[in-house]
Amino acid sequence: MKIEVNQTQLSNELETLADFSDTPKPSVTRIVYSEADRKARAWFKQLCRGADLEVREDAAGNTFARLSGTDPSLGAIATGSHIDALPHAGRYDGTVGVLGGLEAIRALQRGGFRGRRGVEVVMFTSEEPTRFGIGCLGSRLLSGSLSASAGDSLRDSEGRTLNQVRSDAGFGGALDTVQLKPGHYAGFVELHIEQGPLLEKRGVPLGVVTAIAAPASLRITVDGEGGHAGAVLMQNRHDAFSAACEIALAIESAARSTGSIDSVGTTGICEVFPGAVNSIPSRVTLAVDVRDIDGTRRDGMLDQLTRAMAEIAARRGVRVTSEMINCDAPAACDAHVVKALETSCEKHGFSFDRMVSRAYHDSLFMSRLAPTAMVFIPCRGGVSHRPDEYASPEAIAQGTLVLAETLAHLAA
């Protein structure tokens, strides 16, 4: 069987998808369940039906398009990613895996392939945490990693619950129907841009992912004592922001102290109250991300941070509280699926590097359902989540070809 990817069609579809945005080009803003998101979903389903695939949606809005196999009793082989985009983001994050997954299936159809197992492309709901503060919402629900009670507990910035927002977007039904049964999938492969600079720097066309890092996300609140910036002497201060700065540095120190390049810690949000130039900050809220591909090492960083916060609070006379938003386990990719990807690369003459994913993806949660791996393509400068995010049509086509070959191998 000869597999050929229609590079021109795939590139044009990526361009069209980028037009479904709440901000002007070159940026893409597509928040889950927004009007732009709903229109993009409808367009994608139209593409899938045009390819004679069986299309269904679940109560969360996860969308599935399947090429049936000859034995419906067998679990399918799946691929896919997401199309929601952060505010003022780029056009390739997630979308390459969705449209590339669709094109991989169309390439198999053109080659006359039909395996024993079905092959399915999945468009996951809300991989980005933009609206509800938690990433990989759809795949968490599919894998049973998030309870259906999240429909009432998760709220957006306007205070509307997930259940209210999804219902208004046309996704009814109970969230407890979303979780897939064991054996539903026999394998999962995700195509994605690297979101890092390594492949481009090394001149390597593809990366085969062997492990996926997972974050612990915390909300840290520092309560100090406010006062007039001129009237309160330095020795009498309990400045919440100064204490928060030390905590942010402690997070950086904890990540550096492991000696591993896979340990990272980030303070991404710092909200200062009351926020006046002549007022001593009385409260600061930090949003923190600590991640690693090694769960024990990641938890060690959290322990180090906990000790540092206690010491800073005592020394500065402030109160520090922390709330764990999520603490997911990292994932090791399945050796059989990794080998299938490597064999596909070799068959088509593409060199590759084994690598880890320091960003996390829906694959992290799909690995709890089925043997999983990922394939990365280079992105220019390692830039992602920005309007200048870019992957070349040639790189996308190469990744899609390897994906198609791997799906065929696993489904046969």
Secondary structure, 3 states (H helix, E strand, C coil): CCCCCCHHHHHHHHHHHHCCCCCCCCCEEECCCCHHHHHHHHHHHHHHHHCCCEEEECCCCCEEEEECCCCCCCCEEEEEEECCEEEEECCCCCHHHHHHHHHHHHHHHHCCCCCCCCEEEEEECCCCCCCCCCCCHHHHHHHCCCCCCHHHHCECCCCCEHHHHHHHCCCCCCHHHCCCCCCCEEEEEEEEECCCCHHHHHCCCEEEEEEECEEEEEEEEEECCCEECCCCCHHHCCCHHHHHHHHHHHHHHHHHHCCCCCCEEEEEEEEEECCCCCEECCEEEEEEEEEECCHHHHHHHHHHHHHHHHHHHHHHCCEEEEEEEEECCCEECCHHHHHHHHHHHHHCCCCEEEEEECCCCHHHHHCCCCCEEEEEECCHHHCCCCCCCCCCHHHHHHHHHHHHHHHHHHHC
